[in-house]
Amino acid sequence: MDASCCCLRPQLVDDKNPTQFRPGVNTIVAVDSVGAGIGELVMFCQGSSARLAPNLKDAPVDAVIIGSWIRWMCSESRSITRNNSK
């Protein structure tokens, strides 16, 4: 899969209620290495860690999306269904 570029606004864990997110104030331009859709909650990394993502070792990348919460939840529910059906 070819990576694309997107802008994201980080959601931060709320200090007063760690079960909730609060909006961040910065906008980050990141390489989307997982094909996340618009509005998906994603995980990303910045700096030298971003270059450790697959196929980005030699790329001048400062931020990369490394996971999608929706995709993770879908794969988790499938594995739970498979495990429960045994």
MOHUFEN-V603836 format. One record per residue. N is the residue number from 0. RES is the residue in one small letter. SS is DSSP state (helix for helix, strand for strand, loop for the rest). PSI is psi in whole degrees, 0 to 359 (none if undefined). OMEGA is omega in whole degrees, 0 to 359 (999 if undefined). Layout:
((N | RES | SS | PSI | OMEGA) (N | RES | SS | PSI | OMEGA))
This chain:
((0 | m | loop | 134 | 176) (1 | d | loop | 139 | 178) (2 | a | loop | 148 | 175) (3 | s | strand | 174 | 182) (4 | c | strand | 143 | 178) (5 | c | strand | 166 | 175) (6 | c | strand | 141 | 177) (7 | l | strand | 153 | 176) (8 | r | strand | 113 | 184) (9 | p | strand | 144 | 171) (10 | q | strand | 129 | 184) (11 | l | strand | 150 | 176) (12 | v | strand | 129 | 181) (13 | d | loop | 126 | 180) (14 | d | loop | 323 | 183) (15 | k | loop | 332 | 180) (16 | n | loop | 89 | 185) (17 | p | loop | 353 | 177) (18 | t | loop | 358 | 182) (19 | q | loop | 159 | 173) (20 | f | strand | 156 | 171) (21 | r | strand | 149 | 183) (22 | p | strand | 140 | 172) (23 | g | strand | 171 | 182) (24 | v | strand | 342 | 182) (25 | n | strand | 151 | 170) (26 | t | strand | 134 | 184) (27 | i | strand | 134 | 173) (28 | v | strand | 124 | 185) (29 | a | strand | 151 | 172) (30 | v | strand | 130 | 179) (31 | d | strand | 98 | 184) (32 | s | loop | 357 | 183) (33 | v | loop | 357 | 180) (34 | g | loop | 38 | 180) (35 | a | loop | 149 | 178) (36 | g | loop | 167 | 179) (37 | i | loop | 132 | 177) (38 | g | loop | 356 | 179) (39 | e | loop | 146 | 173) (40 | l | loop | 122 | 185) (41 | v | strand | 162 | 171) (42 | m | strand | 141 | 179) (43 | f | strand | 162 | 174) (44 | c | strand | 161 | 183) (45 | q | strand | 167 | 175) (46 | g | helix | 211 | 184) (47 | s | helix | 333 | 177) (48 | s | helix | 329 | 180) (49 | a | helix | 327 | 181) (50 | r | helix | 353 | 177) (51 | l | helix | 353 | 177) (52 | a | loop | 151 | 182) (53 | p | loop | 136 | 176) (54 | n | loop | 15 | 181) (55 | l | loop | 10 | 185) (56 | k | loop | 318 | 183) (57 | d | loop | 8 | 181) (58 | a | loop | 145 | 177) (59 | p | loop | 73 | 186) (60 | v | loop | 137 | 177) (61 | d | loop | 339 | 179) (62 | a | strand | 139 | 180) (63 | v | strand | 139 | 174) (64 | i | strand | 125 | 185) (65 | i | strand | 355 | 180) (66 | g | strand | 154 | 178) (67 | s | strand | 127 | 181) (68 | w | helix | 319 | 181) (69 | i | helix | 315 | 179) (70 | r | helix | 321 | 179) (71 | w | helix | 316 | 180) (72 | m | helix | 320 | 180) (73 | c | helix | 317 | 180) (74 | s | helix | 325 | 177) (75 | e | helix | 316 | 182) (76 | s | helix | 325 | 177) (77 | r | helix | 318 | 181) (78 | s | helix | 326 | 177) (79 | i | helix | 317 | 178) (80 | t | helix | 315 | 179) (81 | r | helix | 316 | 182) (82 | n | helix | 324 | 180) (83 | n | helix | 338 | 184) (84 | s | loop | 356 | 180) (85 | k | loop | none | 999))
